Amino acid sequence: MAVTKVTYLFLIFTLCIQLVHPIIWNPLCWFGECCNKNDIIDDIQRLRATMKRKVYGQHLAESAVDAIQSHLYFKPDKPLTISFHGWAGSGKNYVSSFIAENLYKHGVKSKFVQTFIGRLHFPEASKVYGYKRDLYNWIKGNVSSCSRQLFIFDEVDKMPTDLLNAIKPILDHKGLVEGVDYTRAIFIFLSNTGSNIINQHYLDLWNSGRQRENMKLSDFESLVMKGAFTEKGGFQFSDVVKSNLIDHYIPFLPMQEAHVKECIKDQFRERGITNPTDDDIKEIMSFIEWGPEGVNLFSKTGCKRISAKVGKLVVRKYPEKLRYEL
């Protein structure tokens, strides 16, 4: 009788501990990554702070944090889908990496973060049917093993037309699809489509006297959606767009001089130079091309290439800051 009582109490204790700390009872989690709160950290506060501190001139992109927080804290009826649009160098990849780093302990290296690159993974339009089959099966397999997956599709504008129709059933309001629940997954799409529309509309608003910080997501969203649907790329004439399965279209605005300077200062800080001189900043700024012609309001390459230019300058002028890591 005493043995039975002790055994009963032990089983209850074991069950309670496993519910509270499942990692303790799964030896695989001691050495690898698991689908639990220890490895899927969902640090929304840190993500929000990182966006404010490290992303320049893209206040509209901060709405992505609200969308993610809502998806995590309220029971969703479909996967979260966010599409980032804008010129190269405007911060789309930057923001997607911050999202991964603050949702997952291992960031973009997490086995729960999958990245697809248009020109790398889907280079030949003639093979689109095979790509569609493989993409669907890959997503299904990963979500089956852990529902909290993050899928990042980079260079959507370089993907074959019709490719993303493969995942339309996954993104829809269907609950289970072939026995798999996709509602906890997050899909982020990065594309240059719509960038010319974004830039022109920004210029029109600017010329009308609207300050950048007063521009709203609603000023751009329908234009971006139209660009995604009509311009060549993975979303062109896509059922995903036609069926309104993208929850949020977020424009990345063209970078102006003040934002580019902040990017430059940030790259100096990354290399241990907390107070670069005005001459340092001017030297890097001299490499920036500006447009549109006659206005020269935007950096044509955003903040791209700045890291390499700052690195070269630091090697030449601040050799004492160099660190060699093997």
N, C-alpha and C positions, 0 to 999 in steps of 0.2 A: 504493500500500500504506500509506504514512504517512498519507495523507488519510483512508483508510478507518479506520485505527486511531484517529485523532483524532476522527473523526465518531462512532465507536462509544463512545469514552470520554465524549464530550459528551452523547450520548443517555443513557448510564447516569447521569451526573451530574444531568442534567435530571430524569430519573425519580425519583431519590432526593430531590432538593430538593422536587419536587412532592408526594411522599408525606409529607414532613416539614412543609413549609410551603405547602400548596395555595393559600393566600391570595395569595402572591407571584405566582402564575401565573394568577390570575383577576382581571383589571382591574376587574370589576364589584365585587369585594370591597373595592377601594380607596375606593369612594364610597358603597357601600350595605351592607346587612346580608346575610351569607351563612350557610348551614347548615354551620358549622364551629366549631372550638373557640375561635376568636377572638371569635365573637359568642354562642355558646352556652357560657357559662363554667362552669356547674355548681359554683358555690362553696358547697359544703355546709357547710364550717366557718364561713363568714361567715353563712350562713343560720341555723345553730344558735346562733351568738353573738347575732345580731339578735333571735331569738326570746326568748332569755333576758334580753336587755337592754330590749326594747321591748314585750313582751307580758306583761300583768299578770294573774295569777290563773288562767292557762290552761295548767297543766302538762300536761294531757292532750293539748293541741294539739301539743306538742313531738314526739309520736309520729309526726306527719306527716313530720317531717324524716327519721326512721328509715325510713319507708316509701319516701320518695323516694330516699334513698341506696341502699337495697336494689335499687330498680328500676333505678337508673343503673349500678350496679356488678355486678349479676348479670344474666345473660341472661333477660329476662322471657318468659313464654309468652302474655301478654295485656297490653293497656294497663293502666296504673295508674289506679285509680279511688278517689277519696277523697271522702267526703261530710261537710261541716261542718254542724252543727245547733246552734241556740241562739237566744236572744232577740236582737233588734236591739241593736247597740251592744256586743255581747260580744266582737267582734274577728275575725269570720269574713272580712270583706273585707280587713281589716288584714293578716291572716296570708297570705291568697292573694296580696296585692301583694308581701309580703316574699319569697314563693316565686318569683314572677316576676322580681323584682329581683336575686335571687341565682342564678338559673339562666340568665338572659339578660342580656347586656351592656346592652341598651336597656330592660330591665324590662318593664313593662306596655305600653310603646310599641313593643315588638318586633313585627315582622310574624309572628313565630312564636307569639305569645300572642294567642289569640282569646277575647273575652269576650262572652257572650250574657246579656242581662238580660230576665227574664220579661216584665215589663210593657212593655218597649220593643220587643223583637224578636218577641214572640209574644202580642200583646194580645188577639186574637179567637179564642175557642175554636172557632168555626165554620170557621175556616181551618186547622185543625190538619193536615189531609192535605197541604196545600200547604207548611206549615211543615216537616213531616216530610221531604218530598222535598228541600226547599231545604237543610235542616240536614244531611242525609246527604251531599248533593253538595258542600256547603261543606267539611265535614270531610274528605271523600275527596280533594278538590282540594288542600287545604292539606297533608295528610299525604303526598300523592303528590309534592309539591315538596320537602318536608323532613319526615323521620320524627319529628324531635324537636319536636313541637308541644305547647303547653300550652293546653288548653281550659278556661275558667272559666265555669260556668253559675251566674249569680247570680239570686236570687229564684226558685228552683225551685218554691217553694210557690205562685208566681203563674203558673206555666206551665200550659197546658192538659193535662189528663189524657190519657195515651196519646202525648204528644209524644216523650218520651224512648225509647219503644219503637223509634223509627226508628234509634237507634244501637245497639240490642241486638246485632246481628251484629258490629259493630265492637268491642264490649267483650268479646266472648266469646273462648274459647280456640280460635280457628279458624286461626291462622297468617295466610295471605293471604285477604283478602276482596275479590273481584273484582280480583285482581292487586295489591292494596295491602297492605303490612305495617304494621299499626297498633301493634305491640307496644311501640314506643319512646315512644309518646304518653302524655301524662298528662291525666286528666280530673278536675277539681275541681268539686264541686257545693256550692252554698251555699243553705241553706234555714232558715226559721223553724219548719218542721214538727218536732214532737217537743220543742219548747222547754218546753211546760207539763209534759210528762212528766219532762224533765231537771230542771226546777226543783223539782218535787214530790219526786222521788227524792233530789235533793241535800238538800232540807230533812229528809227522813226519815233520811238517813244522818247529817246534822248533829245532829239531835235524839237520835240513838242514841249520840252521842259520837265519831263518826268525824271526824277533822280533814280539812280540804280536801285538803291535800297527800298524805294517805294514801288518797284515793279513786282507784280504778283505772278504766281504760278498760272492763274487763270488767264493772264495776258498772253501766254505762250502755248498752253497745253493742246488746244485744238489744232494749232498750226503745226506743232511737232508731230502729232498723230497723223495729220495729212501727209507730212513729209515722209514719215516712216512707211506709210502705206503705198505711196506713189513712186518713191525713189528706189532705184535698184538696190537689192540686198535681200537679206533673209526675211524681212517683213513685207516685201513688196507684194501687194494683193493677197496678203496672208489671211487665212481664216482666223488666226489668233487676234489680229487687229480688227478684222471685220466683225468678229463676235464680241468685241469689247472685253477681251480677257486680260489686257494690260491694265493694271489698277492705277498706275501713276506714270505719266510721261514727265520727266524732269529735265528742263533745259539747263545746260551749262553755258552761262553767258560768256561772251568774248572778254578776254583779259585786257584791262587798260593799264596805263603806266604804273599807277599806284599799286596794283595787284602784282605786277611783274616784279617790282622792287621788293615787295614782301617775300616773294618766292626766292629772290636772290639772297636776301638777308637770312632766310631760313636755311638755304644751302650752306652759307658761311657758318651758321651756328652748328650745323651738322658736322662741320670739320673743325670745331673748336674756336672759331673766330666770332666772338660775340659782338664786336663793334667794328665791322668793316668800314673802311674810309669811304668818303664820297667818290674818290677816284676809283676805288675798287668797284663800286656799284656802277659808275659811269662806264668803266671798261666792259663789264658784262652787258650793260644795256646797249652798247654799240653794236652788238651782234644781233639784236632783235630787229626783225622786219615788221613794219607797221602797215595797216590798211584800214578801211578801203582807200584806194588811191584818191588823193585830194583831201582826205579827211584825217587819215593816219591816227585813228582813235584806238584801234585794237592791235594786239600782238598777233601776227599771223600764225605763230607756233605756240601761243599761250606761254606756259612755263616749261615747255619741252626744250631740251638741249641745255638748259641753264645749269643743271647739275654738272655736266661735263665741263662747261666753260669755267664754272667756279672752281672745280677740282684742279684744273690746269693752272689757274691763277694762284691758288693756295700753294701748289708745289713750287711755283716760281718765287713767290713773295713771302711765304710763311713756312719754310722747310722744317722749322722746329715743331710744327703741328702734325707732321707726318707720323702715322702709325703703320707698322707693317705686321699684318696678321696672316698666319699660315692656316 
